[in-house]
Amino acid sequence: MSKAAINFVHALAAVLAGNAAYFLLVRHLPPRARHVPFQIDLGLLVDFWLCLVAFGIIKTVAGWRRDSNRSRR
């Protein structure tokens, strides 16, 4: 698989995981941190941050796997 395709899959997984985490946590967030559809608000920032954290975790794990595969060769 090409590097661009791998990055796309990682980004897609991060968005799906981040949004899933946001929707699981939304009931426990303060009212200002809840996203209102069709508005730019703090909830949108919280959702973005969760996606960014998921992307970082995915890239870190992928790097670990890549490094461990190189050391086995």
Long-range contacts (C-beta under 8 A, 24 or more apart in sequence): 6-62, 10-55, 10-58, 10-59, 10-62, 11-55, 13-54, 13-58, 14-51, 14-52, 14-54, 14-55, 14-58, 15-51, 15-54, 17-51, 17-54, 17-58, 18-47, 18-48, 18-50, 18-51, 18-52, 18-53, 18-54, 18-55, 19-47, 19-50, 19-51, 21-50, 21-54, 22-46, 22-47, 22-50, 25-50
